[in-house]
Amino acid sequence: MLGMEVVYRIITSSSSPEDLKQSINSSGIFLDNNLIDKVLKRFRFGHGKPLQALELFKFTANRKGFYHTPNSLDTMLYIWAKSSI
């Protein structure tokens, strides 16, 4: 649970996509599917900014060997749709 909070804070406090990438890389936290699902759920049920969630989604999707789960894709689509209303 601690890793999820740290990653969520990094995302919400990052001033740019590059800052987000650098902060996550230097955090030493291993980004697995379970962690990404939890962070995206936090955005879904919280008041996080959808563009920040999208940056995390894109960043992790571009990592070698990482594939989003159907759950993380569904959650990201929900976040994005909710923000478009």
C-alpha positions in Angstrom: 0.0 0.0 0.0 2.9 2.3 0.7 4.2 2.1 -2.8 0.8 3.1 -4.2 0.7 6.2 -2.1 4.3 7.2 -3.1 3.5 6.7 -6.8 0.2 8.6 -6.5 2.0 11.5 -4.8 4.7 11.5 -7.4 2.2 11.7 -10.2 0.0 14.4 -8.6 3.0 16.6 -7.7 4.9 16.2 -11.0 5.1 19.4 -13.0 5.7 17.6 -16.4 5.7 14.2 -17.9 9.5 14.3 -17.8 9.5 15.1 -14.1 7.1 12.2 -13.5 9.3 9.8 -15.4 12.4 10.9 -13.6 10.8 10.8 -10.1 9.3 7.4 -10.6 12.6 6.0 -12.0 14.5 7.4 -9.0 12.0 6.2 -6.5 13.2 2.6 -6.7 9.6 1.3 -6.7 8.9 -1.6 -8.9 5.9 -0.9 -11.1 3.9 -4.1 -11.5 0.4 -4.6 -12.7 -1.1 -4.8 -9.3 0.5 -1.4 -8.3 -0.6 0.3 -11.5 -4.1 -1.0 -11.1 -4.3 0.4 -7.5 -2.9 3.8 -8.5 -5.4 4.1 -11.4 -8.2 3.1 -9.1 -7.2 5.9 -6.8 -7.5 8.3 -9.7 -10.9 6.8 -10.6 -12.4 7.2 -7.2 -10.4 10.3 -6.1 -10.1 13.7 -7.5 -6.8 13.2 -9.4 -6.4 14.9 -12.7 -7.1 12.6 -15.6 -4.1 13.9 -17.6 -1.8 12.8 -14.8 -3.3 9.3 -14.8 -2.9 9.2 -18.6 0.8 10.1 -18.2 1.3 7.2 -15.8 -0.6 4.9 -18.2 1.5 5.9 -21.2 4.8 5.8 -19.2 4.2 2.3 -18.0 2.9 1.1 -21.4 6.2 2.2 -22.9 8.3 0.2 -20.4 9.9 -2.9 -21.8 8.0 -6.1 -20.9 5.1 -4.3 -19.3 1.6 -4.8 -20.5 -1.5 -3.3 -19.0 -4.2 -5.6 -17.6 -7.7 -5.4 -18.9 -8.6 -3.9 -15.5 -6.1 -1.0 -15.9 -7.3 -0.3 -19.4 -10.9 -0.3 -18.3 -10.1 2.0 -15.4 -8.1 4.4 -17.6 -11.0 4.5 -20.1 -13.4 5.2 -17.2 -11.2 8.1 -15.9 -10.9 9.6 -19.4 -14.7 9.3 -20.1 -15.5 10.8 -16.7 -13.3 13.8 -17.4 -14.9 14.4 -20.8 -18.3 15.1 -19.4 
